[in-house]
Amino acid sequence: MKRTGIFMGLIVIIGVVLYFVLAQPRLEANLLGTGLEQKVVVITLGNDGFQDIELLDIRINGAEKPEIAKVQVDESGKGFVVSETFTDEGYIFKDYDTVKIETGTTIKDVELSKYGLSVKDDVEINSVTILYKYLGKEFEENVQIN
């Protein structure tokens, strides 16, 4: 009887841990700024989870593919730029599907944010949907621009 109770307790603990690890998305995404009549947006990204996050796809205004979507990686601490060309000197722009959002990069303090998603299109951007993979499971994060 005692072993059954211990076994049931372990199953409950494992279930709770799996829920918090897998069911709770770990990508943090907040709007930082917009430009060109809201046709360019920058969203800070962070990860407070246990494993790096892999960005799979970026969509705007529901299901449209943006003209350009890149991740700015701030390694110098100078922040992010709202750019329409993504070639600004001193800033690093990478294809979103080549960057993994490292653990421990929460965005509670914008000045310490390391990753910024830059999205550009020829229409006004009202929302950005980020599809990503965390611990082998796919998640979706929506950021409203208005």
C-alpha positions in Angstrom: 0.0 0.0 0.0 2.9 2.4 0.8 4.6 1.7 -2.5 1.4 2.4 -4.4 1.1 5.8 -2.7 4.7 6.6 -3.5 4.3 5.5 -7.1 1.1 7.6 -7.5 2.9 10.6 -6.0 5.8 10.3 -8.5 3.4 10.1 -11.4 1.6 13.3 -10.2 5.0 15.1 -9.8 6.2 13.9 -13.2 2.9 15.1 -14.8 3.1 18.5 -13.2 6.7 18.9 -14.3 5.9 17.9 -17.9 3.0 20.3 -17.9 5.1 23.3 -16.9 8.0 22.3 -19.3 6.0 21.4 -22.4 2.6 23.1 -22.1 3.9 26.6 -21.1 5.4 28.5 -24.1 8.7 30.1 -23.2 9.1 32.6 -26.0 8.7 36.2 -24.8 7.8 38.7 -27.5 7.0 42.4 -27.1 6.6 45.2 -29.6 9.5 47.6 -29.5 8.7 50.0 -32.3 7.3 50.6 -35.7 8.3 52.7 -38.8 7.3 53.6 -42.3 3.6 53.9 -41.5 3.6 50.6 -39.6 5.1 48.7 -42.5 8.2 47.9 -40.5 8.1 46.6 -37.0 10.7 45.4 -34.4 9.7 42.9 -31.7 12.0 42.0 -28.9 12.4 38.3 -28.3 13.5 36.4 -25.2 13.5 32.8 -23.8 13.0 32.0 -20.1 12.9 28.2 -20.7 15.3 25.3 -20.4 16.3 24.9 -24.0 17.0 27.2 -27.0 14.0 28.2 -29.1 14.0 27.6 -32.8 12.0 30.0 -35.0 10.1 28.1 -37.7 8.0 30.7 -39.5 6.8 34.3 -39.3 3.4 35.5 -40.5 1.7 38.9 -40.5 -1.9 40.0 -40.4 -3.1 36.4 -39.8 -1.6 34.2 -42.4 0.4 36.3 -44.9 4.1 35.8 -45.4 6.1 39.1 -44.9 8.3 40.6 -47.6 11.3 40.4 -45.2 11.7 38.9 -41.7 15.1 39.0 -40.0 16.4 38.7 -36.5 18.7 41.4 -35.1 21.3 40.0 -32.7 22.6 42.7 -30.3 26.0 41.6 -29.3 27.3 45.1 -28.5 24.6 46.3 -26.2 23.6 49.3 -28.4 20.0 48.0 -29.0 18.0 47.6 -32.2 17.3 49.7 -35.2 14.0 50.1 -37.1 15.2 49.7 -40.6 13.7 49.2 -44.0 16.9 48.0 -45.7 18.2 45.7 -43.0 21.8 46.7 -44.0 22.5 49.3 -41.3 26.1 49.5 -40.4 26.9 48.2 -36.9 23.8 46.1 -36.7 23.6 42.3 -37.3 20.6 41.0 -39.2 20.3 37.2 -39.7 17.6 35.0 -41.3 15.1 34.1 -38.6 15.3 30.4 -39.3 19.1 30.4 -38.7 19.0 31.9 -35.2 18.1 30.1 -32.0 16.9 32.2 -29.1 19.1 31.2 -26.3 17.9 30.4 -22.8 18.2 33.1 -20.1 17.4 35.9 -22.5 14.3 37.3 -20.9 13.1 40.7 -22.0 11.8 42.1 -18.8 14.4 44.9 -19.2 14.4 46.0 -22.9 17.9 47.4 -22.6 19.2 43.9 -21.9 17.3 42.2 -24.8 19.6 40.3 -27.2 17.2 39.4 -30.0 14.9 41.7 -32.1 12.6 40.4 -34.8 12.5 42.9 -37.7 9.6 42.5 -40.1 8.9 44.5 -43.3 6.1 44.4 -45.8 4.4 46.7 -48.3 1.1 46.7 -46.3 0.4 47.9 -42.8 1.3 45.3 -40.3 -1.4 44.8 -37.6 -0.2 41.6 -36.1 2.8 39.3 -36.2 2.6 35.5 -35.6 5.7 33.7 -34.6 5.8 29.9 -35.0 8.5 28.3 -33.0 9.7 25.0 -31.6 10.5 24.4 -27.9 11.5 21.0 -26.5 10.3 19.3 -29.7 6.8 20.9 -29.5 5.6 23.6 -31.8 4.0 26.8 -30.4 2.6 30.0 -31.7 3.0 33.5 -30.3 0.9 36.4 -31.5 1.9 40.0 -31.1 -0.6 42.8 -31.8 0.8 45.9 -33.3 -2.2 48.3 -32.8 
